[in-house]
Amino acid sequence: MKRVEITDKAAEIVKQLKTKHGDLIFHQSGGCCDGSAPMIFEKGDMYLDESDILLGEVEGVNFYMNQDQFEYWKHTHLTVDVTEGRGASFSLEIPLGLRFLIHSRLLTEEEASFFNPK
């Protein structure tokens, strides 16, 4: 069971970025600007600490979310997608004229009991 997945279109962009930049990470904070959008960085370019939670892996890339943001999203399943348009971030897809975004839905009862046991 996965908490976070990725669309085929977004996976293709991640593959391109991995070829160009090597190992990558996704991070979704709760900050300003595009901070609430998923951003992708070269591994090591984003400082992670105990406030970042690993939600899973998409296309071989770890997906982290800040724990404050996670409190709002812990009842949801996330799907990383990509759309045309420039975001206001340092995410690696921006020079391609693209930006990652999240589609979410509530967890099913089975997923909720698996991911958020009481």
MODELLER restraints for C-alpha pairs under 7 A, 6 or more apart:
rsr = mdl.restraints
at = mdl.atoms
rsr.add(forms.Gaussian(group=physical.xy_distance, feature=features.Distance(at['CA:3:A'], at['CA:55:A']), mean=6.48, stdev=0.5))
rsr.add(forms.Gaussian(group=physical.xy_distance, feature=features.Distance(at['CA:3:A'], at['CA:56:A']), mean=6.70, stdev=0.5))
rsr.add(forms.Gaussian(group=physical.xy_distance, feature=features.Distance(at['CA:3:A'], at['CA:77:A']), mean=5.12, stdev=0.5))
rsr.add(forms.Gaussian(group=physical.xy_distance, feature=features.Distance(at['CA:3:A'], at['CA:78:A']), mean=6.27, stdev=0.5))
rsr.add(forms.Gaussian(group=physical.xy_distance, feature=features.Distance(at['CA:4:A'], at['CA:55:A']), mean=6.75, stdev=0.5))
rsr.add(forms.Gaussian(group=physical.xy_distance, feature=features.Distance(at['CA:4:A'], at['CA:56:A']), mean=6.18, stdev=0.5))
rsr.add(forms.Gaussian(group=physical.xy_distance, feature=features.Distance(at['CA:4:A'], at['CA:77:A']), mean=6.00, stdev=0.5))
rsr.add(forms.Gaussian(group=physical.xy_distance, feature=features.Distance(at['CA:4:A'], at['CA:78:A']), mean=4.62, stdev=0.5))
rsr.add(forms.Gaussian(group=physical.xy_distance, feature=features.Distance(at['CA:4:A'], at['CA:79:A']), mean=5.59, stdev=0.5))
rsr.add(forms.Gaussian(group=physical.xy_distance, feature=features.Distance(at['CA:5:A'], at['CA:58:A']), mean=5.83, stdev=0.5))
rsr.add(forms.Gaussian(group=physical.xy_distance, feature=features.Distance(at['CA:5:A'], at['CA:78:A']), mean=6.32, stdev=0.5))
rsr.add(forms.Gaussian(group=physical.xy_distance, feature=features.Distance(at['CA:5:A'], at['CA:79:A']), mean=4.69, stdev=0.5))
rsr.add(forms.Gaussian(group=physical.xy_distance, feature=features.Distance(at['CA:5:A'], at['CA:80:A']), mean=6.19, stdev=0.5))
rsr.add(forms.Gaussian(group=physical.xy_distance, feature=features.Distance(at['CA:6:A'], at['CA:58:A']), mean=6.08, stdev=0.5))
rsr.add(forms.Gaussian(group=physical.xy_distance, feature=features.Distance(at['CA:6:A'], at['CA:79:A']), mean=5.09, stdev=0.5))
rsr.add(forms.Gaussian(group=physical.xy_distance, feature=features.Distance(at['CA:6:A'], at['CA:80:A']), mean=4.52, stdev=0.5))
rsr.add(forms.Gaussian(group=physical.xy_distance, feature=features.Distance(at['CA:6:A'], at['CA:81:A']), mean=6.16, stdev=0.5))
rsr.add(forms.Gaussian(group=physical.xy_distance, feature=features.Distance(at['CA:7:A'], at['CA:79:A']), mean=6.88, stdev=0.5))
rsr.add(forms.Gaussian(group=physical.xy_distance, feature=features.Distance(at['CA:7:A'], at['CA:80:A']), mean=6.31, stdev=0.5))
rsr.add(forms.Gaussian(group=physical.xy_distance, feature=features.Distance(at['CA:7:A'], at['CA:81:A']), mean=5.49, stdev=0.5))
rsr.add(forms.Gaussian(group=physical.xy_distance, feature=features.Distance(at['CA:9:A'], at['CA:82:A']), mean=6.85, stdev=0.5))
rsr.add(forms.Gaussian(group=physical.xy_distance, feature=features.Distance(at['CA:10:A'], at['CA:80:A']), mean=6.82, stdev=0.5))
rsr.add(forms.Gaussian(group=physical.xy_distance, feature=features.Distance(at['CA:10:A'], at['CA:81:A']), mean=5.08, stdev=0.5))
rsr.add(forms.Gaussian(group=physical.xy_distance, feature=features.Distance(at['CA:10:A'], at['CA:82:A']), mean=5.11, stdev=0.5))
rsr.add(forms.Gaussian(group=physical.xy_distance, feature=features.Distance(at['CA:11:A'], at['CA:59:A']), mean=6.08, stdev=0.5))
rsr.add(forms.Gaussian(group=physical.xy_distance, feature=features.Distance(at['CA:18:A'], at['CA:24:A']), mean=6.66, stdev=0.5))
rsr.add(forms.Gaussian(group=physical.xy_distance, feature=features.Distance(at['CA:21:A'], at['CA:42:A']), mean=6.38, stdev=0.5))
rsr.add(forms.Gaussian(group=physical.xy_distance, feature=features.Distance(at['CA:22:A'], at['CA:42:A']), mean=6.97, stdev=0.5))
rsr.add(forms.Gaussian(group=physical.xy_distance, feature=features.Distance(at['CA:23:A'], at['CA:42:A']), mean=5.98, stdev=0.5))
rsr.add(forms.Gaussian(group=physical.xy_distance, feature=features.Distance(at['CA:23:A'], at['CA:43:A']), mean=5.42, stdev=0.5))
rsr.add(forms.Gaussian(group=physical.xy_distance, feature=features.Distance(at['CA:24:A'], at['CA:40:A']), mean=6.66, stdev=0.5))
rsr.add(forms.Gaussian(group=physical.xy_distance, feature=features.Distance(at['CA:24:A'], at['CA:41:A']), mean=5.51, stdev=0.5))
rsr.add(forms.Gaussian(group=physical.xy_distance, feature=features.Distance(at['CA:24:A'], at['CA:42:A']), mean=4.39, stdev=0.5))
rsr.add(forms.Gaussian(group=physical.xy_distance, feature=features.Distance(at['CA:24:A'], at['CA:43:A']), mean=4.53, stdev=0.5))
rsr.add(forms.Gaussian(group=physical.xy_distance, feature=features.Distance(at['CA:24:A'], at['CA:61:A']), mean=5.87, stdev=0.5))
rsr.add(forms.Gaussian(group=physical.xy_distance, feature=features.Distance(at['CA:25:A'], at['CA:40:A']), mean=5.59, stdev=0.5))
rsr.add(forms.Gaussian(group=physical.xy_distance, feature=features.Distance(at['CA:25:A'], at['CA:41:A']), mean=5.48, stdev=0.5))
rsr.add(forms.Gaussian(group=physical.xy_distance, feature=features.Distance(at['CA:25:A'], at['CA:42:A']), mean=6.34, stdev=0.5))
rsr.add(forms.Gaussian(group=physical.xy_distance, feature=features.Distance(at['CA:25:A'], at['CA:43:A']), mean=5.50, stdev=0.5))
rsr.add(forms.Gaussian(group=physical.xy_distance, feature=features.Distance(at['CA:25:A'], at['CA:61:A']), mean=5.35, stdev=0.5))
rsr.add(forms.Gaussian(group=physical.xy_distance, feature=features.Distance(at['CA:25:A'], at['CA:62:A']), mean=5.23, stdev=0.5))
rsr.add(forms.Gaussian(group=physical.xy_distance, feature=features.Distance(at['CA:25:A'], at['CA:63:A']), mean=6.21, stdev=0.5))
rsr.add(forms.Gaussian(group=physical.xy_distance, feature=features.Distance(at['CA:26:A'], at['CA:38:A']), mean=6.32, stdev=0.5))
rsr.add(forms.Gaussian(group=physical.xy_distance, feature=features.Distance(at['CA:26:A'], at['CA:39:A']), mean=5.46, stdev=0.5))
rsr.add(forms.Gaussian(group=physical.xy_distance, feature=features.Distance(at['CA:26:A'], at['CA:40:A']), mean=4.38, stdev=0.5))
rsr.add(forms.Gaussian(group=physical.xy_distance, feature=features.Distance(at['CA:26:A'], at['CA:41:A']), mean=6.47, stdev=0.5))
rsr.add(forms.Gaussian(group=physical.xy_distance, feature=features.Distance(at['CA:26:A'], at['CA:61:A']), mean=6.71, stdev=0.5))
rsr.add(forms.Gaussian(group=physical.xy_distance, feature=features.Distance(at['CA:26:A'], at['CA:62:A']), mean=6.08, stdev=0.5))
rsr.add(forms.Gaussian(group=physical.xy_distance, feature=features.Distance(at['CA:26:A'], at['CA:63:A']), mean=4.57, stdev=0.5))
rsr.add(forms.Gaussian(group=physical.xy_distance, feature=features.Distance(at['CA:26:A'], at['CA:64:A']), mean=6.02, stdev=0.5))
rsr.add(forms.Gaussian(group=physical.xy_distance, feature=features.Distance(at['CA:27:A'], at['CA:38:A']), mean=5.62, stdev=0.5))
rsr.add(forms.Gaussian(group=physical.xy_distance, feature=features.Distance(at['CA:27:A'], at['CA:39:A']), mean=5.36, stdev=0.5))
rsr.add(forms.Gaussian(group=physical.xy_distance, feature=features.Distance(at['CA:27:A'], at['CA:40:A']), mean=6.38, stdev=0.5))
rsr.add(forms.Gaussian(group=physical.xy_distance, feature=features.Distance(at['CA:27:A'], at['CA:63:A']), mean=5.86, stdev=0.5))
rsr.add(forms.Gaussian(group=physical.xy_distance, feature=features.Distance(at['CA:27:A'], at['CA:64:A']), mean=4.71, stdev=0.5))
rsr.add(forms.Gaussian(group=physical.xy_distance, feature=features.Distance(at['CA:27:A'], at['CA:65:A']), mean=5.58, stdev=0.5))
rsr.add(forms.Gaussian(group=physical.xy_distance, feature=features.Distance(at['CA:28:A'], at['CA:35:A']), mean=6.56, stdev=0.5))
rsr.add(forms.Gaussian(group=physical.xy_distance, feature=features.Distance(at['CA:28:A'], at['CA:36:A']), mean=5.89, stdev=0.5))
rsr.add(forms.Gaussian(group=physical.xy_distance, feature=features.Distance(at['CA:28:A'], at['CA:37:A']), mean=5.88, stdev=0.5))
rsr.add(forms.Gaussian(group=physical.xy_distance, feature=features.Distance(at['CA:28:A'], at['CA:38:A']), mean=4.53, stdev=0.5))
rsr.add(forms.Gaussian(group=physical.xy_distance, feature=features.Distance(at['CA:28:A'], at['CA:39:A']), mean=6.22, stdev=0.5))
rsr.add(forms.Gaussian(group=physical.xy_distance, feature=features.Distance(at['CA:28:A'], at['CA:64:A']), mean=6.30, stdev=0.5))
rsr.add(forms.Gaussian(group=physical.xy_distance, feature=features.Distance(at['CA:28:A'], at['CA:65:A']), mean=4.68, stdev=0.5))
rsr.add(forms.Gaussian(group=physical.xy_distance, feature=features.Distance(at['CA:28:A'], at['CA:66:A']), mean=6.47, stdev=0.5))
rsr.add(forms.Gaussian(group=physical.xy_distance, feature=features.Distance(at['CA:29:A'], at['CA:35:A']), mean=5.33, stdev=0.5))
rsr.add(forms.Gaussian(group=physical.xy_distance, feature=features.Distance(at['CA:29:A'], at['CA:36:A']), mean=5.52, stdev=0.5))
rsr.add(forms.Gaussian(group=physical.xy_distance, feature=features.Distance(at['CA:29:A'], at['CA:65:A']), mean=5.72, stdev=0.5))
rsr.add(forms.Gaussian(group=physical.xy_distance, feature=features.Distance(at['CA:29:A'], at['CA:66:A']), mean=4.93, stdev=0.5))
rsr.add(forms.Gaussian(group=physical.xy_distance, feature=features.Distance(at['CA:29:A'], at['CA:69:A']), mean=6.21, stdev=0.5))
rsr.add(forms.Gaussian(group=physical.xy_distance, feature=features.Distance(at['CA:30:A'], at['CA:36:A']), mean=4.80, stdev=0.5))
rsr.add(forms.Gaussian(group=physical.xy_distance, feature=features.Distance(at['CA:30:A'], at['CA:66:A']), mean=6.81, stdev=0.5))
rsr.add(forms.Gaussian(group=physical.xy_distance, feature=features.Distance(at['CA:30:A'], at['CA:69:A']), mean=5.10, stdev=0.5))
rsr.add(forms.Gaussian(group=physical.xy_distance, feature=features.Distance(at['CA:33:A'], at['CA:88:A']), mean=6.42, stdev=0.5))
rsr.add(forms.Gaussian(group=physical.xy_distance, feature=features.Distance(at['CA:34:A'], at['CA:87:A']), mean=6.59, stdev=0.5))
rsr.add(forms.Gaussian(group=physical.xy_distance, feature=features.Distance(at['CA:34:A'], at['CA:88:A']), mean=5.82, stdev=0.5))
rsr.add(forms.Gaussian(group=physical.xy_distance, feature=features.Distance(at['CA:34:A'], at['CA:89:A']), mean=5.98, stdev=0.5))
rsr.add(forms.Gaussian(group=physical.xy_distance, feature=features.Distance(at['CA:37:A'], at['CA:100:A']), mean=6.92, stdev=0.5))
rsr.add(forms.Gaussian(group=physical.xy_distance, feature=features.Distance(at['CA:37:A'], at['CA:101:A']), mean=5.61, stdev=0.5))
rsr.add(forms.Gaussian(group=physical.xy_distance, feature=features.Distance(at['CA:37:A'], at['CA:102:A']), mean=6.82, stdev=0.5))
rsr.add(forms.Gaussian(group=physical.xy_distance, feature=features.Distance(at['CA:38:A'], at['CA:100:A']), mean=6.00, stdev=0.5))
rsr.add(forms.Gaussian(group=physical.xy_distance, feature=features.Distance(at['CA:38:A'], at['CA:101:A']), mean=6.03, stdev=0.5))
rsr.add(forms.Gaussian(group=physical.xy_distance, feature=features.Distance(at['CA:38:A'], at['CA:102:A']), mean=6.96, stdev=0.5))
rsr.add(forms.Gaussian(group=physical.xy_distance, feature=features.Distance(at['CA:39:A'], at['CA:91:A']), mean=4.93, stdev=0.5))
rsr.add(forms.Gaussian(group=physical.xy_distance, feature=features.Distance(at['CA:39:A'], at['CA:100:A']), mean=6.81, stdev=0.5))
rsr.add(forms.Gaussian(group=physical.xy_distance, feature=features.Distance(at['CA:40:A'], at['CA:91:A']), mean=5.09, stdev=0.5))
rsr.add(forms.Gaussian(group=physical.xy_distance, feature=features.Distance(at['CA:40:A'], at['CA:92:A']), mean=5.84, stdev=0.5))
rsr.add(forms.Gaussian(group=physical.xy_distance, feature=features.Distance(at['CA:41:A'], at['CA:91:A']), mean=5.97, stdev=0.5))
rsr.add(forms.Gaussian(group=physical.xy_distance, feature=features.Distance(at['CA:41:A'], at['CA:92:A']), mean=6.05, stdev=0.5))
rsr.add(forms.Gaussian(group=physical.xy_distance, feature=features.Distance(at['CA:51:A'], at['CA:66:A']), mean=5.70, stdev=0.5))
rsr.add(forms.Gaussian(group=physical.xy_distance, feature=features.Distance(at['CA:51:A'], at['CA:67:A']), mean=5.35, stdev=0.5))
rsr.add(forms.Gaussian(group=physical.xy_distance, feature=features.Distance(at['CA:52:A'], at['CA:64:A']), mean=6.04, stdev=0.5))
rsr.add(forms.Gaussian(group=physical.xy_distance, feature=features.Distance(at['CA:52:A'], at['CA:65:A']), mean=5.46, stdev=0.5))
rsr.add(forms.Gaussian(group=physical.xy_distance, feature=features.Distance(at['CA:52:A'], at['CA:66:A']), mean=4.37, stdev=0.5))
rsr.add(forms.Gaussian(group=physical.xy_distance, feature=features.Distance(at['CA:52:A'], at['CA:67:A']), mean=5.62, stdev=0.5))
rsr.add(forms.Gaussian(group=physical.xy_distance, feature=features.Distance(at['CA:53:A'], at['CA:64:A']), mean=5.28, stdev=0.5))
rsr.add(forms.Gaussian(group=physical.xy_distance, feature=features.Distance(at['CA:53:A'], at['CA:65:A']), mean=5.28, stdev=0.5))
rsr.add(forms.Gaussian(group=physical.xy_distance, feature=features.Distance(at['CA:53:A'], at['CA:66:A']), mean=6.09, stdev=0.5))
rsr.add(forms.Gaussian(group=physical.xy_distance, feature=features.Distance(at['CA:53:A'], at['CA:67:A']), mean=6.04, stdev=0.5))
rsr.add(forms.Gaussian(group=physical.xy_distance, feature=features.Distance(at['CA:54:A'], at['CA:62:A']), mean=6.94, stdev=0.5))
rsr.add(forms.Gaussian(group=physical.xy_distance, feature=features.Distance(at['CA:54:A'], at['CA:63:A']), mean=5.89, stdev=0.5))
rsr.add(forms.Gaussian(group=physical.xy_distance, feature=features.Distance(at['CA:54:A'], at['CA:64:A']), mean=4.44, stdev=0.5))
rsr.add(forms.Gaussian(group=physical.xy_distance, feature=features.Distance(at['CA:54:A'], at['CA:65:A']), mean=6.63, stdev=0.5))
rsr.add(forms.Gaussian(group=physical.xy_distance, feature=features.Distance(at['CA:55:A'], at['CA:63:A']), mean=5.71, stdev=0.5))
rsr.add(forms.Gaussian(group=physical.xy_distance, feature=features.Distance(at['CA:55:A'], at['CA:64:A']), mean=5.71, stdev=0.5))
rsr.add(forms.Gaussian(group=physical.xy_distance, feature=features.Distance(at['CA:55:A'], at['CA:65:A']), mean=7.00, stdev=0.5))
rsr.add(forms.Gaussian(group=physical.xy_distance, feature=features.Distance(at['CA:56:A'], at['CA:62:A']), mean=5.89, stdev=0.5))
rsr.add(forms.Gaussian(group=physical.xy_distance, feature=features.Distance(at['CA:56:A'], at['CA:63:A']), mean=5.47, stdev=0.5))
rsr.add(forms.Gaussian(group=physical.xy_distance, feature=features.Distance(at['CA:57:A'], at['CA:63:A']), mean=5.50, stdev=0.5))
rsr.add(forms.Gaussian(group=physical.xy_distance, feature=features.Distance(at['CA:75:A'], at['CA:106:A']), mean=5.81, stdev=0.5))
rsr.add(forms.Gaussian(group=physical.xy_distance, feature=features.Distance(at['CA:75:A'], at['CA:107:A']), mean=5.70, stdev=0.5))
rsr.add(forms.Gaussian(group=physical.xy_distance, feature=features.Distance(at['CA:75:A'], at['CA:112:A']), mean=6.78, stdev=0.5))
rsr.add(forms.Gaussian(group=physical.xy_distance, feature=features.Distance(at['CA:76:A'], at['CA:104:A']), mean=6.02, stdev=0.5))
rsr.add(forms.Gaussian(group=physical.xy_distance, feature=features.Distance(at['CA:76:A'], at['CA:105:A']), mean=5.31, stdev=0.5))
rsr.add(forms.Gaussian(group=physical.xy_distance, feature=features.Distance(at['CA:76:A'], at['CA:106:A']), mean=4.30, stdev=0.5))
rsr.add(forms.Gaussian(group=physical.xy_distance, feature=features.Distance(at['CA:76:A'], at['CA:107:A']), mean=4.95, stdev=0.5))
rsr.add(forms.Gaussian(group=physical.xy_distance, feature=features.Distance(at['CA:77:A'], at['CA:104:A']), mean=5.53, stdev=0.5))
rsr.add(forms.Gaussian(group=physical.xy_distance, feature=features.Distance(at['CA:77:A'], at['CA:105:A']), mean=5.41, stdev=0.5))
rsr.add(forms.Gaussian(group=physical.xy_distance, feature=features.Distance(at['CA:77:A'], at['CA:106:A']), mean=6.06, stdev=0.5))
rsr.add(forms.Gaussian(group=physical.xy_distance, feature=features.Distance(at['CA:77:A'], at['CA:107:A']), mean=5.54, stdev=0.5))
rsr.add(forms.Gaussian(group=physical.xy_distance, feature=features.Distance(at['CA:78:A'], at['CA:102:A']), mean=6.29, stdev=0.5))
rsr.add(forms.Gaussian(group=physical.xy_distance, feature=features.Distance(at['CA:78:A'], at['CA:103:A']), mean=5.84, stdev=0.5))
rsr.add(forms.Gaussian(group=physical.xy_distance, feature=features.Distance(at['CA:78:A'], at['CA:104:A']), mean=4.66, stdev=0.5))
rsr.add(forms.Gaussian(group=physical.xy_distance, feature=features.Distance(at['CA:78:A'], at['CA:105:A']), mean=6.89, stdev=0.5))
rsr.add(forms.Gaussian(group=physical.xy_distance, feature=features.Distance(at['CA:79:A'], at['CA:102:A']), mean=5.58, stdev=0.5))
rsr.add(forms.Gaussian(group=physical.xy_distance, feature=features.Distance(at['CA:79:A'], at['CA:103:A']), mean=5.11, stdev=0.5))
rsr.add(forms.Gaussian(group=physical.xy_distance, feature=features.Distance(at['CA:79:A'], at['CA:104:A']), mean=6.26, stdev=0.5))
rsr.add(forms.Gaussian(group=physical.xy_distance, feature=features.Distance(at['CA:80:A'], at['CA:100:A']), mean=6.68, stdev=0.5))
rsr.add(forms.Gaussian(group=physical.xy_distance, feature=features.Distance(at['CA:80:A'], at['CA:101:A']), mean=5.88, stdev=0.5))
rsr.add(forms.Gaussian(group=physical.xy_distance, feature=features.Distance(at['CA:80:A'], at['CA:102:A']), mean=4.86, stdev=0.5))
rsr.add(forms.Gaussian(group=physical.xy_distance, feature=features.Distance(at['CA:80:A'], at['CA:103:A']), mean=6.56, stdev=0.5))
rsr.add(forms.Gaussian(group=physical.xy_distance, feature=features.Distance(at['CA:81:A'], at['CA:100:A']), mean=5.61, stdev=0.5))
rsr.add(forms.Gaussian(group=physical.xy_distance, feature=features.Distance(at['CA:81:A'], at['CA:101:A']), mean=5.31, stdev=0.5))
rsr.add(forms.Gaussian(group=physical.xy_distance, feature=features.Distance(at['CA:81:A'], at['CA:102:A']), mean=6.01, stdev=0.5))
rsr.add(forms.Gaussian(group=physical.xy_distance, feature=features.Distance(at['CA:82:A'], at['CA:98:A']), mean=6.63, stdev=0.5))
rsr.add(forms.Gaussian(group=physical.xy_distance, feature=features.Distance(at['CA:82:A'], at['CA:99:A']), mean=5.56, stdev=0.5))
rsr.add(forms.Gaussian(group=physical.xy_distance, feature=features.Distance(at['CA:82:A'], at['CA:100:A']), mean=4.28, stdev=0.5))
rsr.add(forms.Gaussian(group=physical.xy_distance, feature=features.Distance(at['CA:82:A'], at['CA:101:A']), mean=5.79, stdev=0.5))
rsr.add(forms.Gaussian(group=physical.xy_distance, feature=features.Distance(at['CA:83:A'], at['CA:98:A']), mean=5.62, stdev=0.5))
rsr.add(forms.Gaussian(group=physical.xy_distance, feature=features.Distance(at['CA:83:A'], at['CA:99:A']), mean=5.61, stdev=0.5))
rsr.add(forms.Gaussian(group=physical.xy_distance, feature=features.Distance(at['CA:83:A'], at['CA:100:A']), mean=6.43, stdev=0.5))
rsr.add(forms.Gaussian(group=physical.xy_distance, feature=features.Distance(at['CA:84:A'], at['CA:97:A']), mean=6.03, stdev=0.5))
rsr.add(forms.Gaussian(group=physical.xy_distance, feature=features.Distance(at['CA:84:A'], at['CA:98:A']), mean=4.46, stdev=0.5))
rsr.add(forms.Gaussian(group=physical.xy_distance, feature=features.Distance(at['CA:84:A'], at['CA:99:A']), mean=6.38, stdev=0.5))
rsr.add(forms.Gaussian(group=physical.xy_distance, feature=features.Distance(at['CA:85:A'], at['CA:97:A']), mean=5.39, stdev=0.5))
rsr.add(forms.Gaussian(group=physical.xy_distance, feature=features.Distance(at['CA:85:A'], at['CA:98:A']), mean=5.03, stdev=0.5))
rsr.add(forms.Gaussian(group=physical.xy_distance, feature=features.Distance(at['CA:85:A'], at['CA:99:A']), mean=6.20, stdev=0.5))
rsr.add(forms.Gaussian(group=physical.xy_distance, feature=features.Distance(at['CA:86:A'], at['CA:94:A']), mean=5.65, stdev=0.5))
rsr.add(forms.Gaussian(group=physical.xy_distance, feature=features.Distance(at['CA:86:A'], at['CA:97:A']), mean=5.32, stdev=0.5))
rsr.add(forms.Gaussian(group=physical.xy_distance, feature=features.Distance(at['CA:86:A'], at['CA:98:A']), mean=5.64, stdev=0.5))
rsr.add(forms.Gaussian(group=physical.xy_distance, feature=features.Distance(at['CA:86:A'], at['CA:99:A']), mean=6.00, stdev=0.5))
rsr.add(forms.Gaussian(group=physical.xy_distance, feature=features.Distance(at['CA:87:A'], at['CA:94:A']), mean=6.37, stdev=0.5))
rsr.add(forms.Gaussian(group=physical.xy_distance, feature=features.Distance(at['CA:87:A'], at['CA:99:A']), mean=5.78, stdev=0.5))
rsr.add(forms.Gaussian(group=physical.xy_distance, feature=features.Distance(at['CA:93:A'], at['CA:99:A']), mean=5.97, stdev=0.5))
